[in-house]
Amino acid sequence: MERKLILEDGTVFHGKAFGSPVGKVGEVVFNTGMTGYQETLSDPSYCGQIVTMTYPLIGNYGINRDDFETINPSIFGFVVKEACDTPSNFRSDESLDEFLIANDIPGISDIDTRKLTKILRKHGTMRGILTDAGEGEEGALQKIENTPLLTNQVERVSTVKPYVAPGRGFRIVLVDFGMKHGILRELSKRNCHVTVVPHDYDAQQILRLKPDGIMLTNGPGNPKSVPQAIEMISEVIETVPLFGICLGHQLLALACGADTSKLKFGHRGSNHPVYDFDTKRTYLTSQNHGYAVTESSIKDTDLELTQVALNDKTVEGVRHKKYAAFSVQYHPESSPGPDDTNYLFDQFLQNVRAHKVSKQEVL
Ligand SMILES: NC(=O)CC[C@H](N)C(=O)O
């Protein structure tokens, strides 16, 4: 079966249909990771987006039961050059096609993903539609026009009720804006007792849980679409150590008075170099974001810049000068991908411990 991807600028790509037959409008973005398509497909930060993989062969190691970042994928569509439907890997449980069908995600293959990526790099990410080969272009463009980008993605992917992943160590509240399982896994690995709470929990509800530390997860969309979280952070930052990842980083920065803006085509991939001013080292990081903290907005706040992206010099990390709060724009829990920055979870827990010591609540 044939299928088309049409961009809002009128560019049409003819390809083959795979995955679910549903038509979908979303923001078309690209990811440069050579592996990790299962994690990409299941990362809630992609809610509302149609993701193009620049690596030309996708699906070759199948889909397995272990590598999900969430069990409810919310990605809107998947674009590849070649989709392998005969996966070969001892962990593979199903093919990419089977997975997409079961999760209502439309896919298109056999298009020139290099050409598409060059368009997005030149003109910036834009809306697009995955649709039947028979659909007229005018009608498709009209559908794109009538479908604005989502603004409520966090609400769509966050947990509705709090739940606990028990542990004997520090008590961490993890605010779920679209949590990747990897973050919970890193905390559990370090014996934390984790309470995952919905995105709209306010400061009082969180403080009542008496957390030793608070983590702010990744999540989809514009950080300014989650104003209640910004308010919550500004109210808890004085009293509890904080660590923010990706959307959590952007929210922490906004809560401290900095600003965020949308990047032309974002950072999505697993080999983004980031320079750390403390260690004077460059780390390879896994990334997936379309917005970033604006560097010039940091100087009038109590934040300091800790890390910067080497590709385009955008902000990758900040730290509060007075409180035990820091955050990074990339994914230190990344799996797959480099685990160079996994130490940040230990750093957060050191802050938590130091804070308890200062309150003479030593474990
Ligand atoms: N992975 C994330 O948390 C992404 C953050 C935010 N949605 C952005 O696109 O910039």
PDBQT file of the ligand as one rigid body, heavy atoms in Angstrom, charges set to zero:
ROOT
HETATM    1  N1  LIG A 401      12.437  15.405  26.248  1.00  0.00    +0.000 N 
HETATM    2  C1  LIG A 401      11.879  16.468  26.769  1.00  0.00    +0.000 C 
HETATM    3  O1  LIG A 401      11.582  16.527  27.957  1.00  0.00    +0.000 OA
HETATM    4  C2  LIG A 401      11.514  17.564  25.820  1.00  0.00    +0.000 C 
HETATM    5  C3  LIG A 401      11.223  18.886  26.463  1.00  0.00    +0.000 C 
HETATM    6  C4  LIG A 401      10.350  19.775  25.627  1.00  0.00    +0.000 C 
HETATM    7  N2  LIG A 401       9.116  19.132  25.319  1.00  0.00    +0.000 N 
HETATM    8  C5  LIG A 401      11.071  20.186  24.357  1.00  0.00    +0.000 C 
HETATM    9  O2  LIG A 401      10.730  19.715  23.297  1.00  0.00    +0.000 OA
HETATM   10  O3  LIG A 401      11.993  20.967  24.407  1.00  0.00    +0.000 OA
ENDROOT
TORSDOF 0
